[in-house]
Amino acid sequence: MVGKRGRVIGRVGPGIVGEVMLPVRGATEAFYAYPATDEVIEVGTPIVVVDFDPPRTVYVSRAF
């Protein structure tokens, strides 16, 4: 899961449980998301997963 790239579909920020879409098993699935740093990531922003907390939570940063 770490290193996968996706897109924000629910605002991600400190103290906010956001949501992202990630490619998994040949489809795209939604995961709960927290920021890896103290940044706010808006809807539509490309992200990369930096940590994974099974089963459905990821920590993300902006993808550049």
C-alpha positions in Angstrom: 0.0 0.0 0.0 2.9 2.4 0.8 3.9 4.3 -2.4 0.5 3.9 -4.1 -0.8 7.1 -5.7 -4.4 8.3 -5.6 -6.6 11.3 -5.3 -8.4 13.1 -2.4 -12.2 12.8 -2.4 -12.7 14.2 1.1 -10.6 17.0 2.5 -7.6 15.7 4.5 -6.1 17.8 7.3 -4.9 17.8 11.0 -7.7 16.5 13.1 -9.8 15.8 10.1 -10.5 12.2 8.8 -10.4 12.6 5.1 -11.0 10.2 2.3 -8.9 9.1 -0.7 -9.4 6.8 -3.7 -6.6 4.3 -4.4 -6.0 1.6 -6.9 -6.4 -1.9 -5.3 -6.8 -5.3 -6.8 -7.6 -4.0 -10.2 -10.2 -1.5 -9.0 -10.3 1.8 -7.2 -11.4 1.8 -3.5 -12.0 4.5 -0.9 -9.8 4.7 2.2 -9.9 6.9 5.3 -7.0 9.3 5.2 -4.9 11.4 7.6 -2.1 13.8 6.6 1.4 12.5 7.1 2.4 16.1 8.1 0.5 19.1 9.4 -0.8 20.1 5.9 -4.3 20.4 4.6 -4.9 18.6 1.3 -7.9 19.7 -0.7 -10.3 17.6 -2.8 -8.9 16.6 -6.2 -5.2 16.8 -5.1 -3.0 13.9 -6.1 -1.5 12.1 -3.1 1.0 9.3 -2.3 0.5 6.9 0.6 3.4 7.1 3.2 1.9 4.7 5.8 -0.8 2.2 6.1 -2.9 1.2 9.1 -5.0 -1.9 8.2 -7.7 -2.4 7.2 -8.8 0.9 5.6 -6.7 3.8 7.0 -3.8 5.5 5.2 -1.4 8.5 5.9 -0.8 10.6 2.9 1.3 13.4 1.5 0.9 15.5 -1.7 2.3 13.8 -4.8 4.6 16.1 -6.8 
